[in-house]
Amino acid sequence: MGRPRAQKAETTPGADDALTPAMRQYAQQKALVPDALLLFRIGDFYELFYDDAKTAARVLNLTLTSRSKENPIPLAGIPHHALDSYLRRLVRAGYKVAISEQMEDARFAKGVVKREILRVVTPGTLTDDTLLDPRAGNVLAAVHGAGLMDAGGATGDEGALVGLACVELAGGRFWTEMVAAERLAAELARIRPAELIAAETQIDCPTPTLDQVREVCGAAVTRRPADRFDEHRARDLLHEHFRVRTLEGFGFGRMDDSLCAAGAILDYLRETQRGALAHVLKIERRSSAHYVALDATALRGLEIERTLRDGSRENSLLGSVDRSSNPMGARRLREWLCFPLREPQAILARQDAIAELRRDRSRLISIRGRLHEMADVERIIGRLGVGRASPRDLAGLGRSLVQAESVAMLMRSDEVTHHGGQAARRSDEAPEGRQSIAGGVSPRDMSPDIQSPEGATDRAPNTPAAAPLSPLRGSQCDGSSSSRSDGRSGVFARQDDSRSDEAQANPQSAIRNPRRVSCR
């Protein structure tokens, strides 16, 4: 007799009667997430089986073993305490990952331990700091419309539009836009979504526009059933989520393809997050007409985000000017550079706000010091919204609220006035604030990385030195002219209509009273 043949390893879950109770449970859960790698918690390890194990072993360089010699089942595992590091590598490789946790203590379980898929992690639905780049947004986008079939009007409909919806789950922002089919790739190139949702199509029905988008932005594309983009389904989901009977309060008069895409995003988030989305409070309409048009070629040629040589951020325009003291500010700066304003009034308002801060150097440094001490509030709120905030997040949020109040005090016009370019505090203000504005910033009021004007760098930690900001509007940026009082709103502060009598008598000496303070 010859040598017995080795059993061929199974690649998919077999019949229930051939599996142990735990493996039957695994097979049932795997059927719920067939397109994701299932991390199945068993004791102190997350186990992967069958094809999932082979994929994980290849991507993560794990040892591939088998569960049984008689009926070999491919097996790979990772320690539960190292989940974040392995999860980051899988997501960056473009894989969806479903996490199944034990819902009861194995010591007290009767029969097989109860397990449940708590979330599905995808490239566009990340909320954990360990999985995110703090200085870059993480956007989930969805596209829908007949324009996806036209390659810039290839089917004869040159005016075809595509509905675009985007959500940043880690920050709670949600917006939509109707985009011309030929402009879709350019728009997504500067949004840079981590994941793109689109409806499934027939094999013989190509989508040249979507193929172009995939090539330009490099996002992971997730196909969803076409009924997830249905207009009636989307309307019901949006009304239910925002608890409204109509979307007119958000500026939408009627349903369109962008709202259908927004409904598909909500459906996808409910399926993957398995929990509340309490921090997504509103949906906005965005128009590309308000921004200068930049396509992928312009972004690459001007090296706005990445250099041509090695694709790094360090020596790009963004890397050269980014001296923000908080990750929220870094993300906003990136948005400003990739979406330059187009309307003169908005441009002047932003320049006025910048000039107002540059005019009083000590106040600017004091504000930067407080922003440096703040945590990433946007992303903490995102984790609170999906129910995954940690005690550290709550402590950071509390600390940030205290600093935000201090920043607001520094920005209020009724507490700060200019006299010949020197900032002075009124007699009824707090001693700490008086020292920061009138007498300069003491070392105890600053973080070690934010130094006085006579010091040096005035930059955030681990950020390369950059040239000082140049004036944006001639004399208005060097302190030689007075602040504007024509009612235009700025980025950091807005004109307060209810000024004090003193400010009305001498409007040129008063600083605007911000109703909304940017903590970025």
Beta strands, then each sheet from edge to edge (+ up, - down):
strand 1: 37-42
strand 2: 45-49
strand 3: 65-66
strand 4: 74-79
strand 5: 97-102
strand 6: 115-121
strand 7: 140-144
strand 8: 161-168
strand 9: 173-180
strand 10: 195-199
strand 11: 220-224
strand 12: 284-285
strand 13: 416-419
strand 14: 422-425
sheet 1: 3+ 4- 2+ 1- 5- 6+
sheet 2: 11+ 10+ 7+ 8- 9+ 12+
sheet 3: 13+ 14-
end
